[in-house]
Amino acid sequence: MARPTPLIARQPWPRPRDVLELLKPITWFPPIWAFMCGVVSAGQPLGPRWGLVVIGLLLTGPLVCGTSQAVNDWFDRHVDAINEPGRPIPSGRIAGHWGLWIAIIGSALSLAVATLAGAWVFGATCLALACAWAYSAPPFRLKISGLWGPGIVALSYEGLTWFTGASVMAGGLPPAPVLAVLLLYSLGAHGIMTLNDFKAIEGDRAMGIRSLPAVLGVRRAAIIACVVMAVPQLAVIAILAAGQHGWAALIIAALLAVQLALMPRLIANPVARAPWYNGTGTTLSVLGMLVAALGLGGALPI
């Protein structure tokens, strides 16, 4: 009688390059950008805080964001087996339960590293990881909602990472204007996330994912996305102007004016032009984040 194959032989250790592919480094840029905006918005010299900044970069990029990608791929493995069979988990390059173990280990490592950056960063990391698991995993699986799914991603990618950057520089809770601006940009990012849903409307309907384009139709969803992207920027301009950050407010107003000029073209054909708008209007919004951070941090003239 043949001896049973050892478990380790059926579930070999994944190769580092396959783990790296699972963690999707290309997705780390947006949260790292928001983290650096947080660093700048604090208006503090780097000085002895450079070590905390390095910790923050690791947290927002490869650790928390990377872990969120592993969580998502594990709970989407059956769908990916149909739509993206070449991904590390459905292809068998990351076999057995290794995908789940990588997600768990990444969560634990993120929490351990976050303890080095203070209580506020640890709290933000806990919330970000909770969002990552709630977004992808049952019973919540918030990704199926066109309201909660983009919202929780926007909060994690923009707000919590900005908060982390500002907190490591401030040594605690960031000031109220910084908190207000990061929350507004998180709200605006909901619209940006909605733009990504235009590429998979039929698939979302077939899989029961209630994205805004799938539920409301492309035109109404595009109008809502544009409003959600624009209104928070108006509020940011008002906050900066009230705080005597006149140049920052003026620059963001100019960036927003260009976005408003581009939006009718997006609304006319959202399915075809969402990628185009991401490369134009969304880029201008993201640049506005940096301008707001520079204004709050006192790096621009009043």
C-alpha positions in Angstrom: 0.0 0.0 0.0 1.4 3.4 -1.0 2.3 5.7 1.8 0.2 8.9 2.1 1.8 12.0 0.7 3.0 14.3 3.4 0.9 17.5 3.8 4.0 19.7 3.1 4.4 18.0 -0.3 0.9 18.9 -1.3 1.2 22.4 0.0 4.7 23.6 -0.7 6.1 26.8 0.6 5.2 29.5 -1.9 8.0 31.2 -3.8 8.8 34.8 -2.8 8.0 36.1 -6.3 4.6 34.6 -6.1 4.0 36.1 -2.7 5.1 39.5 -4.0 2.6 39.1 -6.9 -0.1 38.3 -4.4 0.6 41.4 -2.4 0.3 43.6 -5.6 3.0 46.2 -5.2 1.4 48.4 -7.8 -1.5 49.0 -5.4 0.8 50.4 -2.7 1.3 53.8 -4.4 -2.0 55.5 -3.5 -1.8 54.8 0.3 1.9 55.7 0.3 1.1 59.0 -1.5 -1.6 59.7 1.1 0.8 58.9 3.9 3.4 61.3 2.6 0.6 64.0 2.3 0.0 63.3 6.0 3.7 63.7 6.8 3.8 67.0 4.9 0.6 68.3 6.5 2.0 68.0 10.0 4.4 70.8 9.3 7.1 69.3 11.4 10.8 68.8 10.6 11.8 65.3 9.8 14.7 65.3 12.3 14.5 62.3 14.7 11.2 61.2 13.2 12.7 59.6 10.1 12.6 56.2 11.7 8.8 56.6 12.3 8.4 57.7 8.7 10.1 54.5 7.5 7.8 52.5 9.8 4.8 54.3 8.4 5.8 53.6 4.8 6.2 49.9 5.6 2.8 49.9 7.2 0.8 51.8 4.6 2.5 50.0 1.6 3.7 46.4 1.8 2.2 45.5 5.2 -1.4 46.8 5.5 -2.1 47.4 1.8 -0.3 44.2 0.8 -2.2 42.2 3.4 -5.5 43.6 2.1 -4.6 42.3 -1.3 -3.9 38.8 0.1 -7.2 38.9 2.0 -9.1 39.9 -1.1 -7.5 37.3 -3.3 -8.1 34.5 -0.8 -11.8 35.2 -0.5 -12.1 35.8 -4.3 -10.2 32.7 -5.2 -13.2 30.9 -6.7 -14.2 33.9 -8.8 -10.6 34.4 -9.9 -10.4 30.8 -11.0 -12.9 31.8 -13.7 -11.9 35.3 -14.4 -8.1 35.4 -13.6 -6.9 31.8 -13.4 -3.3 32.9 -13.7 -3.4 34.6 -10.3 -1.1 33.0 -7.7 -3.9 31.3 -5.7 -6.2 29.8 -8.4 -3.1 28.9 -10.5 -1.8 26.7 -7.6 1.4 28.7 -7.3 0.3 29.5 -3.8 -1.3 26.2 -2.9 -3.5 24.9 -0.1 -4.3 27.4 2.6 -1.1 29.4 2.1 -3.1 32.4 0.8 -5.1 32.6 4.0 -2.0 32.1 6.1 -0.2 34.9 4.3 -3.2 37.2 5.1 -3.2 36.2 8.7 0.6 36.6 9.1 0.5 39.9 7.3 -2.2 41.2 9.7 -0.2 40.1 12.8 3.0 41.6 11.5 1.2 44.8 10.7 -0.1 45.1 14.2 3.3 44.3 15.7 5.0 47.0 13.6 2.3 49.5 14.4 3.0 49.2 18.1 6.4 50.9 17.4 4.7 54.1 16.1 2.4 55.0 19.0 -1.1 54.4 20.1 -2.8 56.5 17.4 -1.0 54.7 14.6 -1.8 51.4 16.2 -5.5 52.3 16.4 -5.5 53.4 12.7 -3.8 50.1 11.7 -6.4 48.1 13.6 -9.2 49.9 11.9 -7.5 49.6 8.5 -7.1 45.8 8.9 -10.7 45.5 10.1 -11.8 47.3 7.0 -9.7 45.0 4.8 -11.2 41.8 6.3 -14.7 43.3 6.3 -14.4 44.3 2.7 -13.5 40.9 1.4 -14.5 38.3 4.0 -17.9 36.8 4.9 -20.2 37.6 6.7 -19.7 41.3 5.9 -18.2 41.2 2.4 -18.7 44.9 1.9 -17.3 44.8 -1.6 -20.7 43.7 -2.9 -22.2 47.1 -1.9 -21.8 50.1 -4.2 -22.0 52.4 -1.1 -20.0 50.6 1.5 -17.4 48.9 -0.7 -15.9 52.0 -2.3 -16.4 53.9 0.9 -14.3 51.6 3.0 -11.5 51.4 0.4 -11.5 55.2 0.2 -11.3 55.6 4.0 -8.4 53.0 4.2 -6.4 54.2 1.2 -6.8 57.9 1.7 -7.9 58.8 5.2 -6.2 56.3 7.5 -2.9 56.5 5.7 -3.0 60.3 5.7 -3.8 60.1 9.4 -0.9 57.7 10.0 1.6 60.1 8.3 0.3 63.1 10.2 0.3 61.2 13.5 3.9 59.9 13.3 5.0 63.5 12.7 2.8 65.2 15.3 3.5 62.5 17.9 -0.2 62.1 18.6 -3.6 63.2 17.3 -3.3 65.6 14.3 -4.9 69.0 14.6 -8.5 69.5 13.6 -7.9 71.1 10.2 -5.8 68.2 9.1 -8.4 65.7 10.3 -11.1 67.6 8.4 -9.2 67.7 5.2 -8.2 64.0 5.3 -11.8 63.0 5.9 -13.0 65.2 3.0 -10.4 63.6 0.6 -11.5 60.2 1.8 -15.1 61.1 0.9 -14.0 62.4 -2.5 -12.1 59.1 -3.1 -15.4 57.3 -2.9 -16.2 58.8 -6.3 -12.8 57.8 -7.6 -13.4 54.2 -6.5 -16.8 54.2 -8.3 -15.0 55.0 -11.6 -13.3 51.6 -11.3 -16.6 49.9 -11.3 -17.5 51.0 -14.9 -15.2 48.3 -16.4 -17.2 45.4 -14.9 -20.8 46.3 -15.0 -22.1 43.1 -16.6 -19.9 40.9 -14.4 -21.0 42.7 -11.3 -24.7 42.2 -12.2 -24.0 38.5 -12.9 -22.1 38.0 -9.6 -24.6 40.0 -7.5 -22.2 42.9 -6.8 -24.3 46.0 -6.3 -21.9 48.6 -7.6 -23.4 52.0 -8.4 -23.1 51.6 -12.2 -24.7 48.1 -12.0 -27.6 49.3 -9.8 -28.2 52.9 -11.0 -27.0 52.7 -14.6 -23.9 54.3 -16.0 -25.1 57.9 -16.4 -26.6 58.3 -13.0 -23.6 56.6 -11.4 -21.2 58.8 -13.3 -23.1 62.0 -12.1 -23.0 60.8 -8.5 -19.3 60.0 -8.8 -18.5 63.5 -10.2 -20.5 65.2 -7.4 -18.9 63.1 -4.7 -15.4 63.9 -6.1 -16.1 67.7 -6.5 -18.0 68.7 -3.4 -15.4 67.6 -0.8 -12.8 69.6 -2.8 -15.0 72.7 -2.5 -15.1 72.2 1.3 -11.3 71.7 1.4 -10.9 75.0 -0.5 -13.1 76.7 2.1 -11.2 75.3 5.0 -7.9 76.4 3.6 -9.1 79.8 2.8 -10.6 80.2 6.3 -7.2 79.1 7.7 -5.4 81.7 5.7 -3.8 79.2 3.4 -4.7 81.4 0.4 -2.3 80.0 -2.2 -3.2 76.4 -1.5 -6.9 77.2 -1.7 -6.3 79.1 -5.0 -4.3 76.3 -6.6 -6.8 73.6 -5.6 -9.6 75.8 -7.0 -7.8 75.9 -10.3 -7.3 72.1 -10.3 -10.9 71.6 -9.5 -12.0 74.0 -12.3 -10.2 71.8 -14.8 -11.8 68.7 -13.3 -15.2 70.3 -13.7 -14.5 71.0 -17.3 -13.5 67.4 -17.9 -16.5 65.8 -16.1 -19.1 66.4 -18.9 -17.0 64.3 -21.3 -16.8 61.6 -18.7 -20.6 61.6 -18.1 -21.3 61.4 -21.8 -19.6 57.9 -22.0 -18.5 56.7 -18.6 -17.7 53.1 -19.6 -15.3 54.2 -22.3 -13.9 57.3 -20.6 -13.5 56.3 -17.0 -9.8 55.2 -17.6 -9.2 58.5 -19.4 -10.7 60.5 -16.5 -8.6 58.6 -14.0 -5.5 59.7 -16.0 -6.6 63.3 -16.1 -9.2 64.5 -13.6 -8.3 62.0 -10.9 -4.6 62.9 -11.2 -5.5 66.6 -10.7 -7.5 65.6 -7.5 -4.5 63.7 -6.2 -2.2 66.6 -6.9 -4.7 68.7 -5.0 -4.1 66.5 -1.9 -0.5 67.3 -1.9 -1.2 71.0 -2.4 -3.6 70.9 0.6 -0.9 69.1 2.7 1.7 71.7 1.8 -0.7 74.5 2.7 -1.6 72.9 6.1 2.0 72.3 6.8 3.0 75.9 6.1 5.2 75.1 3.1 3.3 77.4 0.8 3.0 81.2 1.2 -0.1 82.5 2.8 
